[in-house]
Amino acid sequence: MGVQKIQLIMAENQARKVVVAMDGSECANFAFDWYMKHVFRKGDEVICVHIPEFQSIVQSPMIMADVTVISNLYQEEDKRVKKLLEEIGENMKKHGTGGKVKSISGNPGEVITEVAKNENASLIVTGTRGMGTIRRTLLGSVSDYVIHHAHIPVLVCRQKHHHQKQQEQMQDLTNIVNNEKTQLLFCKNKDFYKFRISFYKFYVLSLLIYIDISNTQNHGLKLN
Amino acid sequence: MADSGSTVVVCMDESEHALHALKYYASYIHKPNNKVVLLHCGQYVSFNYGSVSLVPGNPSLVEKMINEEENRINTLLKRMEQELKNLEITNGEVVRIHGEAGHEVVEKAKSLNADLIVTGSRGMGTIRRTLLGSVSDYIVHHSHVPVLVCKHPDFHHKQSKEDNK
């Protein structure tokens, strides 16, 4: 019992690094506030990680290779990212901590786990949008990825009311399914770029399979 | 809000992972006026595999098996109380719940008005998790309050070495 006590005291005095995943959404801000209120200790170093996703713009199939459109979208996304980073910095000052703010592009889950490894962090904090099982599988869930691939404890902060947001997402989805071209670019929620992409991939795959099958049938006729 | 303690629910079973989660919580996150509730979902293990064919035959045998299981679970609960004392958590208690683990933990946390749920994780891969079920997965996706998932560092590295082979 004495050894356990000593270990605990040592653990308490060690400064620890905490990685907080931020994307400017309400869930992420809620997670950050909750962490500061309940878990934060003096001496903690807080590292906020933001992952701007440019790939969702470039991979969208509806952009007809127009260079000016793509560069405009890049510039807009750049401005949004800078604004977000400033907001995050102000948020941290409000709560009275120092720390770092990082902006790294790439696959969000992988980036977060890599940053945690490189910085030797001891805790990861994420929010969650409360998606159902099917949406999580189709759209992907960053918090799911982080929980299962990080080698350190993960704190997943869930808000109590997310039903309203789910209704909004359903409306966006029906808009996309009904109207093709311009709706996609002006869609509020960029997650549905990814849904669109996975849908197109499935469609193309099923087309390829159909073509293959039809070829083999022709072969059979020729032999006869 | 920070002055009055918050209620924290820790899910415990007999594995090392749960114990590690409790120790991590106690050393890094616990504040002295938090109330800690250890939940254990007692399950009759021996009834599920092995001697099922003997069960309908002999009522005294069934009674014996039930007594053995109860003894095992009671010793586990006492060990958990001892752990709470070792970690010097003053306002803690051990509660036993019945039923399906994930579902019952979430319901109990709601009724206790918990502010945080702490679980361990066995670090299973995606397929094992889907086929065998994972309590921590269930809790993360169905809870109404923040969830802390703690992994035991040793087991995680062993798993990844096996996968590489």
Interface residues (C-beta under 8 A of the other chain):
Chain A: M1 Q4 K5 Q7 L8 A11 E12 R16 A31 W34 K37 H38 V39 S122 L123 T128 T133 S143 I147 H148 A150 H151 I152 P153 V154 L155 V156 C157 R158 K160
Chain B: M1 A2 S6 A21 K23 Y24 A26 S27 Y28 I29 N86 L87 E88 D115 L116 S121 T126 V140 H141 S143 H144 V145 P146 V147 L148 V149 C150 K151 P153 H156 H157
